[in-house]
Amino acid sequence: GFVVGHAGLYQALAMFAVAYFIIGMTVLSVCAIATNGALDAGGAYYMISRALGPEFGGSIGIMFFLANVCGSALYVLGLVEAVVDSFGIPPGQKAGTGIHVLPQSYWYELLYGTVLLALCLLVCLVGASIYAKATFLIFLIVAGVLGTILVSFFATRPIGVPIRLPHFNGSETENGSFTGFSLTTLRENLGGGYGVDYTTGQMMSFSSVFAVMFNGCTGIMAGSNMSGDLKRPSYSIPRGTISAVLFTYLVYNLLAFLMCATCNRTLLQKDYGFLRDISIFPPLVTVGIYAATLSAAMSNLIGASRILYALARDDLFGRALALAKKTSASGNPVMAVILSWLVVQLVLFSGKLNTIAGVVTTFFLLVYATVNLACLALEWASAPNFRPTFRYFTWHTCLLGIAGCCVMMFLISPVSASASLGFLLVLLLALHYLSPSSTWGYISQALIFHQVRKYLLMLDVRKDHVKFWRPQMLLMVQNPRGSARLIDFVNDLKKSGLYVLGHVELQDLDALPSDPLQPQQDSWLSLVDKLNVKAFISLTLAPSVRHGVRQLLFTSGLGGMRPNTLVLGFYDDAAPQDGLARHPAFTSAREEVPLGFPPLRAPADPKLLSAREYVGIVADALKMLRNVLLARQLESLDKAWELRRAASPPPAIHVWPVNLLRPDSARYADTCSLFLLQMACVLNMARAWRRARLRLFLCVEAGAMPHAQEEKLRQLLKDLRIQAQIQLVPWDAVTRLHWQTRRGPPGGPAPAGEEEEEEGAVNFPANATQVSDEYVCAANKLVLEQSPAPAVRFLYLPRPPADTSLYPLYLRQLELLTRGLGPTVLVHGVSAVTSTQL
């Protein structure tokens, strides 16, 4: 009567259609989730939390708990209104007459509500079995009342109905009319005629009437809320919910039509209990109203208690809900019922039914939207285990349900909708950072997998272009205890590219009962989390380190995301230091190093690979067209101290883009030099290194027009958009040692055929025997003398000699060149990585 009296028949039918469209889409999602596996206590909360994860589940669980609590208070207040309307002392009278004996005031109505709520509490404390029996009895009563009401519309003759309305100085009386079936009455009630709600004194509108009406449709979750108490929830929930939705929709539409055709607008707007006046047996209508509202109040109270119990049992809020876990001997969560009752009692202080209707509706719509979202996510994830036996849904129905809920939320009350979403966001963030991890499975992981696979297929290596190049690193780690700072440094070098931590275990799978790498995965993943680096893990078994590195270079990555750069620690005799024990990520923890990595190799113990094998790994990587970085003494790099110190000038990155081991063929614009420049620039672009300054060293000889060379290099840097300070370094004394070794005068003719040598020869021809230790030490001293000392140095890494017998000599020269330089990165690039194009 309230709905059709204010909105008229057309708008009432539209409200029912919109409400049941939203509910229908949600019911399809509920049925799909309910038939996809075993359901436990918690209803919609259980469905959402197991589908979307603890953050969404916990936050929506709280919202759904509050929705049920407010809904229970709403129905109790509605019952109080009906009781006072039947038995209350009329306004303006001091003493009651006949059956009108109940005083009317805010505190008296609060008392009546408290008594009625206590009755609901007693039923819910006994348990779900007595509640089910009570609701079945109530269903029979309501069905009988509904039958008499339908008969009354046809059997009752036209009558006038006096209506007493409260007034500021007493009461006034208006006359409503039951006209029987009348075309004139129907025409008058077709359109809207919004007036003042006589219980609150507020002007009604489409949104406020819809908010009140929608609360009569929220019982669709009553069955799912009892999921923990049902014998076969996957069977009962779909059938019971769909039947209830269809039945109530037909009844609401039928009643709306009958009321509009038989009752004038005054009767519909001014007397919400008019059905008693036109009934063939008025007391039965009163009993039906009481029974229906009492049943709805109990349903919401027991639903709220089951949601609270499920939240407490999942430990999402820790000790805050620990009390709600306690149950009776029969398994009834009595403490959750009592806590829910207390919250409902607090809500009763709001006093009027229509005051909280908008809030309740907003909460329910938000929960319905999230149920649809959960089903949509499961459908879009295309997980093989999502096989609901209920198949009458698609992602379109889920999307329509979400859109309908969101639109109606903001139409009903933009303020309540915004506040509810803000509260939901706060709960999401709190649970994300504070709640323990769960083993429920996260739908986000399935969705991410689905999308990543799709985009990886779209990532076509044939469409790669140099201007979109980025480093994709494979860092080989023998033991993370000795490589913590190197791992962190390479994380700064990757520039949003792929980063893989590779490890080779020297074992034979044929001789083992199971894969020894699987138990190590968790330790490596925990390491990545602790160090806060964005890296993947790739472990392999191999008979030798060299074979293992080959495997990883061939197999790491997927599609267009494959490592293009190999990073190795330097091969020297330095004793490994435990960097994890000193790393800030571990020193603040209670346990020293809570990871399952073995102790570091003792200085006297033999190494896992020889010098020849180490250089062979570098040669293999270059043959496979991978860039190579060799990092020496990176464990001595205290990045936090270097970058936070307030000293002036700021920390520097020294760049030597010249092949110091081959000064007679050194160039600044070959592929390797440009790659070295790019890597130094990439490091400088990382957020932690932006304060550092690039210093580029230009080695010049007397009479070689140094200023022209400097200008040419400056123009190159300008074209490449690299900001760096160029410093000229005379190195005649160093190169003289090289020429003396080669027994040729500076500037003299080169050996035959050398001028025609191509890129590989320029990088490192087979001239390892032609470079003396004295020259290499002089080059090392030249690099070391450039002050102030930098945070890190980038040097040119020559190509290993073709003659494998020269590998030890090549490695010795690299060791002499970088001795005492501090954190140093030797770089050899084989790919074009710089571009001057837009």
C-alpha positions in Angstrom: 0.0 0.0 0.0 2.8 2.4 0.8 4.5 1.8 -2.5 1.4 2.0 -4.8 -0.1 4.9 -2.8 2.9 7.1 -3.4 4.3 5.8 -6.7 1.1 4.7 -8.5 0.7 1.5 -10.4 3.0 2.2 -13.3 5.9 3.3 -11.2 5.3 0.5 -8.6 5.4 -2.1 -11.4 8.6 -0.5 -12.7 10.1 -0.6 -9.2 9.2 -4.3 -8.9 10.7 -5.0 -12.3 14.0 -3.1 -11.5 14.3 -4.7 -8.0 13.6 -8.2 -9.2 15.9 -7.8 -12.2 18.7 -7.0 -9.9 17.6 -9.8 -7.5 17.2 -12.2 -10.4 20.7 -11.6 -11.8 22.1 -12.0 -8.2 20.1 -15.2 -7.7 21.6 -16.7 -10.8 25.1 -15.9 -9.5 24.2 -17.3 -6.0 23.0 -20.5 -7.5 26.1 -20.9 -9.7 28.5 -20.4 -6.8 26.3 -22.6 -4.5 26.4 -25.5 -6.9 30.2 -25.3 -7.5 31.3 -27.1 -4.3 30.6 -27.7 -0.7 29.2 -24.7 1.2 29.9 -24.0 4.8 28.4 -21.5 7.3 28.4 -17.8 6.2 26.2 -17.8 3.1 27.2 -14.9 0.8 30.3 -14.2 2.9 31.5 -17.7 2.4 30.9 -17.6 -1.3 32.6 -14.2 -1.7 35.6 -14.9 0.5 36.3 -18.3 -1.1 36.0 -16.7 -4.6 37.6 -13.3 -4.2 40.0 -13.9 -1.3 40.0 -12.8 2.4 40.2 -9.0 1.7 37.0 -8.8 -0.3 35.4 -11.6 1.7 36.1 -10.1 5.1 35.1 -6.5 4.1 31.9 -7.7 2.4 31.3 -10.0 5.3 31.2 -7.0 7.7 29.0 -5.1 5.3 26.6 -8.0 5.0 26.6 -8.5 8.8 25.7 -4.8 9.2 23.0 -5.2 6.4 21.4 -8.1 8.2 21.7 -6.3 11.6 20.0 -3.2 10.2 17.5 -5.3 8.4 16.5 -7.1 11.6 16.1 -3.7 13.4 14.1 -2.5 10.4 11.6 -5.4 10.6 11.4 -5.1 14.4 10.5 -1.4 14.1 8.0 -2.2 11.4 6.4 -4.7 13.8 6.3 -2.1 16.5 4.6 0.3 14.1 2.0 -2.4 13.3 1.5 -3.2 17.1 1.1 0.5 18.0 -1.2 1.1 15.1 -3.5 -1.8 16.3 -3.2 -1.4 20.1 -1.8 2.1 20.7 -3.6 4.9 22.4 -4.8 7.3 19.7 -2.9 10.6 19.5 -4.5 13.3 21.7 -6.0 10.9 24.2 -4.5 10.4 27.6 -6.2 7.1 28.4 -6.9 4.2 26.2 -10.2 2.6 25.4 -11.0 -0.9 24.5 -8.0 -2.6 22.9 -6.1 0.7 22.4 -4.1 0.6 25.6 -0.5 0.8 24.7 1.1 4.3 25.3 2.8 5.9 22.3 6.2 7.7 22.6 9.8 7.2 21.5 10.8 5.3 24.7 7.7 3.2 24.8 8.2 2.1 21.2 11.9 1.4 22.0 10.6 -0.8 24.9 8.2 -2.7 22.6 11.0 -3.2 20.1 13.3 -4.5 22.8 10.7 -7.0 23.9 10.0 -8.2 20.4 13.8 -8.5 19.7 14.2 -10.5 22.9 11.6 -13.0 21.5 13.6 -13.3 18.3 16.8 -13.8 20.4 15.2 -16.7 22.4 14.2 -18.5 19.2 17.7 -18.0 17.6 19.4 -19.2 20.8 17.5 -22.5 20.8 19.0 -23.2 17.4 18.4 -23.5 13.7 16.0 -26.4 14.0 13.4 -24.5 16.1 13.9 -21.5 13.8 13.2 -23.6 10.7 10.0 -25.0 12.4 9.0 -21.5 13.4 9.4 -20.1 10.0 7.5 -23.0 8.4 4.6 -22.3 10.8 4.8 -18.6 9.9 4.8 -19.5 6.2 1.5 -21.4 6.7 0.0 -18.5 8.6 1.1 -15.9 6.0 -0.1 -18.1 3.1 -3.5 -18.3 4.8 -3.7 -14.6 5.4 -2.7 -13.9 1.8 -5.5 -16.1 0.7 -8.1 -14.2 2.8 -6.8 -10.8 1.6 -7.2 -11.9 -2.1 -10.7 -13.1 -1.3 -11.4 -9.8 0.6 -10.7 -7.7 -2.5 -13.6 -9.4 -4.2 -16.0 -10.1 -1.2 -15.9 -6.8 0.6 -18.4 -4.1 -0.4 -17.4 -0.5 -0.9 -16.8 1.2 2.5 -15.4 4.4 3.9 -12.4 4.1 6.3 -11.9 6.8 8.9 -8.1 7.5 9.4 -6.7 9.2 12.5 -3.5 11.1 11.8 -1.3 12.7 14.5 -1.3 16.5 14.6 0.9 19.0 16.5 -2.0 19.8 18.9 -3.7 16.4 18.9 -5.0 14.4 16.0 -7.2 14.9 12.9 -9.3 12.5 10.9 -9.4 11.9 7.2 -11.6 9.5 5.2 -10.3 6.9 2.9 -12.4 4.8 0.6 -12.4 1.2 -0.4 -14.4 1.5 -3.7 -14.3 -2.1 -4.8 -13.2 -2.8 -8.4 -13.6 0.6 -10.1 -12.1 1.8 -13.4 -12.1 5.4 -12.0 -10.1 4.4 -9.0 -7.7 2.5 -11.2 -7.1 5.5 -13.5 -6.6 7.8 -10.5 -3.9 5.4 -9.1 -2.0 4.8 -12.4 0.3 7.8 -12.0 2.6 8.9 -9.2 1.3 11.1 -6.4 4.2 11.4 -3.9 3.1 12.9 -0.5 4.4 13.2 3.1 5.0 10.0 5.0 2.8 10.3 8.1 5.2 8.3 10.3 8.2 10.5 9.7 6.9 13.7 8.2 9.3 13.5 5.3 8.4 14.1 1.6 8.6 10.8 -0.4 10.2 10.4 -3.8 10.9 7.6 -6.2 14.3 6.8 -4.5 12.9 6.9 -0.9 9.9 4.7 -1.8 12.2 2.2 -3.7 14.5 2.0 -0.7 11.6 1.0 1.5 10.2 -1.4 -1.1 13.5 -3.1 -1.8 13.8 -4.2 1.8 10.8 -6.4 1.2 12.9 -8.2 -1.5 16.1 -8.9 0.4 15.0 -12.2 1.8 16.7 -14.0 -1.1 19.8 -14.4 1.0 17.9 -16.0 3.9 18.5 -19.5 2.5 22.1 -19.0 1.6 22.8 -17.5 5.1 21.7 -20.8 6.6 24.1 -22.7 4.3 26.0 -24.2 7.3 22.7 -25.6 8.8 21.3 -27.1 5.6 21.8 -30.8 4.9 22.2 -30.3 1.1 22.9 -26.6 0.5 23.9 -27.0 -3.1 20.5 -28.7 -3.8 18.3 -26.6 -1.5 19.6 -23.0 -2.1 19.0 -22.8 -5.9 15.5 -24.4 -5.7 14.3 -22.6 -2.7 15.7 -19.2 -3.7 14.4 -19.2 -7.3 11.0 -20.4 -6.1 10.8 -17.7 -3.5 11.8 -15.0 -6.0 9.2 -16.0 -8.6 6.4 -16.4 -6.0 7.0 -13.1 -4.3 7.3 -11.2 -7.6 3.9 -12.5 -8.8 2.3 -11.8 -5.4 3.6 -8.2 -5.3 2.4 -7.4 -8.8 -1.0 -9.0 -8.1 -1.5 -7.1 -4.9 -0.3 -3.8 -6.5 -2.9 -4.2 -9.2 -5.7 -5.1 -6.8 -5.0 -2.2 -4.4 -4.8 0.3 -7.3 -8.2 -0.9 -8.6 -10.0 -0.9 -5.3 -8.5 1.7 -2.9 -8.3 5.5 -3.3 -5.0 7.2 -2.9 -5.9 8.8 0.5 -6.4 5.3 2.0 -3.2 4.0 0.5 -1.0 6.9 1.6 -2.5 7.7 5.0 -3.2 4.2 6.4 -0.5 1.6 5.9 -2.7 -0.9 7.8 -5.8 -0.6 5.7 -5.9 -4.3 4.8 -7.4 -4.9 8.2 -10.2 -2.6 7.5 -11.2 -4.3 4.2 -10.5 -7.9 5.3 -13.3 -10.3 5.7 -11.6 -11.4 9.0 -9.5 -8.4 10.3 -7.7 -10.2 13.2 -6.1 -12.7 10.8 -4.5 -9.8 8.8 -3.0 -8.5 12.0 -1.7 -11.9 12.9 -0.2 -12.3 9.3 1.5 -8.9 9.5 3.0 -9.7 12.9 4.1 -13.2 11.7 5.7 -12.0 8.5 7.7 -9.1 10.1 8.7 -11.3 13.1 9.9 -14.0 10.6 11.9 -11.5 8.7 13.5 -10.0 11.9 14.5 -13.5 13.0 15.8 -14.4 9.6 18.1 -11.4 9.5 19.2 -11.9 13.1 20.1 -15.5 12.6 21.7 -14.6 9.2 23.8 -11.9 10.9 24.9 -14.4 13.6 26.0 -17.0 11.1 28.0 -14.4 9.1 29.7 -13.2 12.3 30.5 -16.7 13.4 32.0 -17.5 10.0 34.1 -14.3 10.1 35.4 -15.2 13.6 36.2 -18.8 12.6 38.3 -17.6 9.7 40.4 -15.4 12.0 40.4 -12.4 9.6 40.0 -9.9 12.4 42.1 -11.7 15.0 41.1 -11.4 18.6 38.4 -8.8 17.9 35.9 -11.5 17.0 37.4 -14.3 19.1 34.3 -14.3 21.4 32.0 -15.1 18.5 33.7 -18.5 17.9 32.0 -20.1 21.0 29.2 -22.5 20.3 26.8 -24.6 22.2 27.0 -28.4 22.5 24.8 -28.7 19.5 27.0 -26.4 17.4 24.8 -23.3 17.6 27.0 -20.2 17.7 25.3 -18.7 20.8 27.9 -15.9 21.4 27.6 -14.8 17.7 23.8 -14.7 18.2 24.1 -12.6 21.4 26.6 -10.2 19.8 24.3 -9.7 16.8 21.4 -9.1 19.2 23.3 -6.4 21.0 24.2 -4.6 17.7 20.5 -4.8 16.6 19.5 -3.4 19.9 21.8 -0.4 19.3 20.3 0.2 15.9 16.8 0.2 17.4 17.6 3.6 18.9 17.2 5.1 15.5 13.5 4.9 16.2 11.7 5.0 12.8 11.5 2.3 10.1 12.0 4.6 7.1 15.0 6.3 8.7 17.3 3.3 8.2 15.7 1.8 5.1 18.1 3.7 2.8 21.2 2.4 4.6 19.9 -1.2 4.7 19.1 -1.1 1.0 22.6 0.3 0.1 24.3 -2.4 2.1 22.3 -5.1 0.5 22.9 -3.8 -3.0 26.6 -3.6 -2.3 26.6 -7.2 -1.2 24.5 -8.3 -4.2 26.9 -6.5 -6.5 29.9 -8.3 -4.9 28.2 -11.7 -5.2 27.8 -11.0 -8.9 31.4 -9.8 -9.1 32.5 -13.1 -7.5 30.6 -15.1 -10.1 31.9 -12.9 -12.9 35.5 -13.3 -11.8 35.1 -17.1 -11.6 33.6 -17.2 -15.1 36.2 -14.9 -16.6 39.0 -16.8 -15.0 38.0 -19.9 -17.0 39.4 -22.2 -14.2 38.7 -25.9 -15.0 37.4 -26.5 -11.5 34.6 -23.9 -11.9 31.9 -26.4 -13.0 28.6 -25.4 -11.3 25.8 -27.8 -11.9 23.5 -24.7 -12.2 24.2 -23.5 -15.8 21.6 -20.8 -16.3 23.9 -17.9 -16.1 26.6 -16.1 -18.2 29.1 -13.4 -17.6 26.5 -11.1 -19.1 24.0 -11.7 -16.3 26.7 -11.1 -13.7 27.7 -7.8 -15.4 24.1 -6.7 -15.6 23.6 -7.5 -11.9 26.6 -5.5 -10.9 25.6 -2.5 -13.1 22.0 -2.6 -11.8 23.1 -2.7 -8.1 25.6 0.2 -8.6 23.1 2.4 -10.4 20.4 1.9 -7.9 22.7 2.4 -5.0 23.5 5.9 -6.2 19.9 6.7 -7.2 18.6 5.8 -3.8 21.2 7.7 -1.8 24.4 9.0 -3.3 25.6 9.9 0.2 24.9 6.4 1.7 26.4 4.8 -1.4 29.6 6.9 -1.3 30.0 6.3 2.5 29.4 2.5 2.0 32.0 2.3 -0.7 34.5 4.4 1.4 33.9 2.1 4.4 34.4 -0.9 2.1 37.7 0.5 0.8 39.0 1.1 4.3 38.1 -2.5 5.3 39.8 -3.8 2.1 43.0 -1.9 2.9 43.0 -2.9 6.5 42.5 -6.6 5.7 45.1 -6.5 2.9 47.8 -5.3 5.3 46.7 -6.9 8.6 45.0 -10.1 7.9 47.0 -13.4 7.8 47.4 -15.2 4.5 44.8 -17.9 3.7 44.7 -21.2 1.8 41.4 -20.6 0.1 42.8 -19.8 -3.3 42.8 -16.3 -4.7 40.6 -15.5 -7.8 43.0 -12.6 -8.5 45.7 -15.2 -9.3 43.5 -17.0 -11.8 42.5 -13.8 -13.5 46.1 -12.6 -13.7 47.1 -15.9 -15.2 44.3 -15.6 -17.8 45.2 -12.1 -18.8 49.0 -12.7 -18.8 48.7 -15.7 -21.0 46.6 -13.7 -23.4 49.0 -10.8 -23.6 52.0 -13.1 -23.8 50.6 -14.6 -26.9 50.1 -11.0 -28.3 53.8 -10.2 -27.5 55.4 -10.9 -30.8 59.2 -11.0 -30.9 59.0 -10.2 -34.6 57.7 -6.8 -33.8 60.5 -5.8 -31.4 62.1 -2.4 -32.1 65.3 -1.0 -30.7 63.6 2.1 -29.3 61.4 0.0 -27.0 64.3 -2.2 -25.9 64.7 -2.9 -22.2 67.1 -5.1 -20.2 65.8 -8.5 -19.3 68.2 -10.0 -16.8 69.2 -13.5 -15.8 71.3 -13.3 -12.7 73.1 -16.5 -11.7 73.3 -17.0 -8.0 75.2 -19.7 -6.3 74.2 -18.9 -2.8 71.9 -16.0 -1.9 73.8 -15.5 1.3 76.7 -14.1 -0.6 74.7 -12.2 -3.2 72.1 -10.1 -1.4 73.4 -6.7 -2.6 74.1 -7.9 -6.1 70.5 -9.1 -6.3 69.3 -5.7 -5.2 71.7 -3.9 -7.6 70.5 -5.9 -10.6 66.9 -5.1 -9.6 67.8 -1.4 -10.2 69.3 -2.2 -13.6 66.3 -4.1 -15.0 64.2 -0.9 -15.9 60.8 -2.6 -15.7 62.1 -5.6 -17.7 62.2 -9.3 -16.9 64.3 -10.3 -13.9 65.1 -13.9 -13.3 67.2 -15.3 -10.4 68.9 -18.5 -11.8 70.5 -21.2 -9.7 72.2 -24.5 -10.8 72.1 -27.5 -8.5 74.9 -30.0 -9.3 73.1 -33.3 -9.0 71.9 -36.1 -11.2 68.1 -36.6 -11.2 68.6 -40.3 -12.2 70.3 -41.0 -8.9 67.7 -39.2 -6.8 64.3 -40.4 -5.5 62.6 -37.1 -6.2 63.2 -33.6 -7.5 65.4 -31.7 -4.9 64.5 -28.3 -6.3 60.8 -28.3 -5.3 61.5 -28.0 -1.5 63.8 -25.0 -2.3 61.2 -23.0 -4.2 59.6 -21.6 -1.0 63.0 -20.4 0.3 63.8 -18.6 -2.9 60.3 -17.0 -3.2 60.6 -15.8 0.5 64.0 -14.3 -0.4 62.4 -12.3 -3.3 59.7 -11.1 -0.9 62.1 -10.2 1.8 64.5 -8.3 -0.5 61.5 -6.6 -2.2 62.8 -7.3 -5.7 60.6 -7.9 -8.7 62.1 -11.2 -9.8 61.2 -14.7 -10.9 62.9 -17.8 -9.8 64.4 -20.4 -12.2 66.2 -23.4 -10.7 67.7 -26.3 -12.6 69.7 -29.6 -12.2 72.8 -30.1 -14.3 76.1 -32.1 -14.2 78.0 -28.8 -14.4 77.4 -25.1 -13.8 78.1 -24.3 -17.5 75.5 -26.8 -18.7 73.0 -25.4 -16.1 73.5 -21.8 -17.3 73.1 -23.0 -20.9 69.8 -24.6 -19.9 68.6 -21.5 -18.2 69.6 -19.2 -21.1 67.7 -21.5 -23.5 64.6 -22.1 -21.4 64.1 -19.1 -19.0 61.2 -16.8 -19.8 58.2 -17.3 -22.1 57.3 -15.9 -25.5 58.6 -12.4 -26.0 59.8 -12.2 -22.3 63.1 -14.0 -22.4 66.4 -12.9 -20.8 68.7 -10.9 -23.1 71.4 -10.2 -20.6 73.3 -12.6 -18.4 74.7 -11.3 -15.1 77.5 -13.2 -13.2 79.4 -12.5 -10.1 83.2 -12.2 -10.6 85.5 -15.2 -10.4 88.2 -14.4 -7.9 89.8 -15.7 -4.7 87.9 -13.4 -2.4 86.2 -15.2 0.6 82.4 -15.0 0.3 80.7 -12.8 2.9 77.2 -13.5 4.3 75.3 -10.4 3.0 71.9 -11.7 4.2 73.0 -11.6 7.8 73.8 -7.9 7.4 70.9 -7.0 5.1 68.3 -4.6 6.6 65.5 -6.9 5.5 66.8 -9.6 7.8 68.6 -7.8 10.6 65.2 -6.4 11.8 63.6 -9.8 12.0 63.4 -11.9 15.1 65.2 -14.8 13.4 68.6 -14.1 12.0 68.1 -15.5 8.5 64.9 -17.5 8.4 65.6 -19.1 5.0 66.8 -22.6 4.1 70.0 -21.7 2.3 73.2 -23.6 3.1 76.2 -21.9 4.7 78.7 -20.2 2.5 81.7 -21.9 1.1 84.7 -21.7 3.3 87.8 -20.0 1.7 89.7 -23.3 1.8 87.0 -25.3 0.1 87.2 -26.0 -3.7 85.0 -23.9 -6.0 82.1 -25.5 -7.9 83.5 -24.4 -11.3 87.0 -23.7 -12.7 88.3 -20.5 -14.3 88.1 -22.1 -17.7 84.4 -23.1 -17.2 83.6 -19.6 -15.9 85.0 -17.9 -19.1 83.3 -20.6 -21.1 79.9 -19.5 -19.7 80.7 -15.9 -20.9 81.6 -17.2 -24.3 78.5 -19.4 -24.5 76.3 -16.4 -23.6 77.9 -14.2 -26.4 77.4 -17.0 -28.9 73.7 -17.1 -27.9 73.6 -13.3 -28.6 73.1 -12.5 -24.9 74.7 -9.4 -23.4 77.0 -10.1 -20.5 77.6 -8.3 -17.2 80.3 -9.4 -14.7 79.8 -7.8 -11.3 82.8 -7.5 -9.0 82.7 -6.4 -5.3 79.1 -5.5 -5.5 78.6 -6.9 -2.0 80.7 -4.0 -0.7 78.3 -1.5 -2.2 76.3 0.1 0.6 73.6 1.7 -1.7 71.7 3.2 1.2 74.8 5.0 2.6 76.0 6.1 -0.9 72.7 7.6 -1.9 71.7 9.1 1.4 74.9 10.8 2.3 74.6 14.6 2.3 78.1 15.1 1.0 78.7 17.3 -2.0 79.1 16.5 -4.8 76.5 13.8 -5.0 77.5 10.1 -5.6 79.0 9.4 -9.0 78.8 6.6 -11.6 82.0 6.3 -13.5 81.7 5.0 -17.1 84.7 3.9 -19.2 83.2 3.0 -22.6 86.6 2.1 -24.1 88.2 -1.3 -24.4 91.1 -0.8 -22.0 92.6 -4.2 -22.9 92.8 -3.2 -26.6 93.8 0.5 -26.8 94.9 0.3 -30.4 91.4 -0.5 -31.6 89.3 1.3 -29.0 86.2 3.1 -30.2 83.4 5.0 -28.4 80.6 4.2 -30.8 80.7 0.5 -31.3 77.8 -1.8 -30.1 79.5 -2.7 -26.9 80.3 0.9 -25.9 76.8 2.0 -26.6 75.4 -0.8 -24.6 77.6 0.1 -21.7 76.4 3.7 -21.9 72.8 2.5 -22.0 73.3 0.3 -18.8 74.8 3.2 -16.9 72.0 5.5 -18.0 69.4 2.9 -17.0 70.9 2.7 -13.5 70.9 6.4 -13.2 67.1 6.4 -14.2 66.2 4.1 -11.3 64.5 6.0 -8.5 67.2 5.1 -5.9 70.0 6.4 -8.2 68.5 9.6 -9.5 70.8 11.7 -7.3 73.9 10.1 -8.8 75.8 11.8 -11.6 77.2 10.1 -14.7 80.9 10.8 -15.4 82.1 9.6 -18.8 85.9 9.3 -19.2 87.4 10.0 -22.6 90.9 8.6 -23.0 93.0 10.8 -25.3 96.6 10.8 -26.6 98.8 13.7 -27.4 98.3 15.1 -30.9 95.0 13.3 -31.4 92.8 16.5 -31.3 91.2 15.8 -27.9 88.7 18.6 -28.1 87.3 17.4 -31.4 86.9 13.9 -29.9 85.2 15.4 -26.9 82.8 17.4 -29.1 82.0 14.3 -31.1 81.3 12.4 -27.9 79.2 15.2 -26.5 77.1 15.3 -29.7 76.6 11.5 -29.4 75.4 11.9 -25.8 73.0 14.7 -26.9 71.6 12.5 -29.7 71.1 9.7 -27.2 69.5 12.0 -24.6 72.1 11.0 -21.9 73.1 13.6 -19.4 76.7 13.0 -18.4 79.8 14.9 -17.5 82.7 14.2 -19.9 86.2 14.1 -18.5 89.3 13.9 -20.6 92.0 11.5 -19.4 95.4 11.5 -21.0 96.8 8.0 -21.2 99.9 8.3 -23.3 102.0 6.7 -20.5 99.6 3.7 -20.4 99.4 3.1 -24.1 103.2 3.4 -24.4 103.5 0.3 -22.3 101.1 -1.5 -24.7 103.1 -0.5 -27.8 106.3 -1.6 -26.2 104.8 -5.0 -25.6 103.8 -5.2 -29.3 107.2 -4.0 -30.4 105.8 -1.4 -32.6 106.0 2.4 -32.5 103.0 4.4 -31.6 101.2 5.5 -34.8 103.1 2.9 -36.8 101.6 0.5 -39.3 99.3 -2.1 -37.9 99.9 -5.8 -38.6 98.6 -7.0 -41.9 94.9 -7.7 -42.0 94.2 -6.0 -38.7 92.5 -3.0 -40.2 90.0 -5.3 -41.9 89.0 -7.0 -38.6 85.3 -6.8 -38.0 83.3 -6.2 -34.8 84.3 -9.5 -33.1 88.0 -8.6 -33.5 87.5 -5.1 -32.3 85.9 -6.4 -29.1 88.6 -8.8 -28.3 90.9 -10.4 -31.0 93.2 -13.2 -30.1 95.8 -10.8 -28.6 95.6 -11.8 -25.0 99.3 -12.7 -25.1 100.1 -9.2 -26.5 98.8 -7.4 -23.4 101.3 -7.4 -20.5 100.5 -7.4 -16.9 102.4 -4.2 -16.5 100.1 -2.5 -19.0 96.9 -3.9 -17.4 98.1 -2.7 -13.9 98.8 0.8 -15.4 95.3 0.8 -16.8 93.9 -0.2 -13.5 95.9 2.6 -11.8 94.6 5.1 -14.4 91.0 4.1 -13.5 91.7 4.2 -9.8 93.2 7.7 -9.8 90.1 9.4 -11.0 88.6 11.0 -7.9 86.4 11.3 -6.1 85.7 7.6 -5.7 82.4 6.7 -7.4 79.6 4.5 -6.0 80.0 2.1 -8.9 82.1 1.8 -12.1 81.2 0.5 -15.5 84.0 -0.9 -17.6 84.2 -2.4 -21.1 84.3 -6.2 -21.1 86.3 -7.6 -24.0 85.1 -10.7 -25.8 86.9 -13.9 -24.6 89.6 -15.3 -27.0 88.7 -18.0 -29.5 91.5 -20.1 -28.1 90.1 -21.8 -25.0 93.6 -22.4 -23.7 93.9 -18.6 -23.2 90.8 -18.5 -20.9 92.8 -18.4 -17.7 95.0 -15.6 -19.0 91.9 -13.6 -20.1 90.4 -14.0 -16.6 93.7 -12.9 -15.0 93.8 -9.8 -17.1 90.2 -8.9 -16.0 91.2 -9.5 -12.4 94.2 -7.2 -12.7 92.1 -4.5 -14.5 89.4 -4.4 -11.8 91.6 -5.1 -8.7 90.9 -2.6 -5.9 88.3 -0.6 -7.9 85.5 -1.3 -5.5 82.0 -2.0 -6.9 82.6 -2.6 -10.7 80.5 -3.9 -13.5 82.2 -5.2 -16.7 79.8 -4.9 -19.6 79.8 -6.5 -23.0 76.8 -5.9 -25.3 75.9 -7.6 -28.5 72.5 -6.0 -29.3 71.7 -2.6 -30.6 70.0 -0.8 -27.7 70.1 2.9 -28.4 67.9 4.9 -30.8 67.8 8.5 -31.9 64.3 8.1 -33.5 61.0 9.2 -32.0 
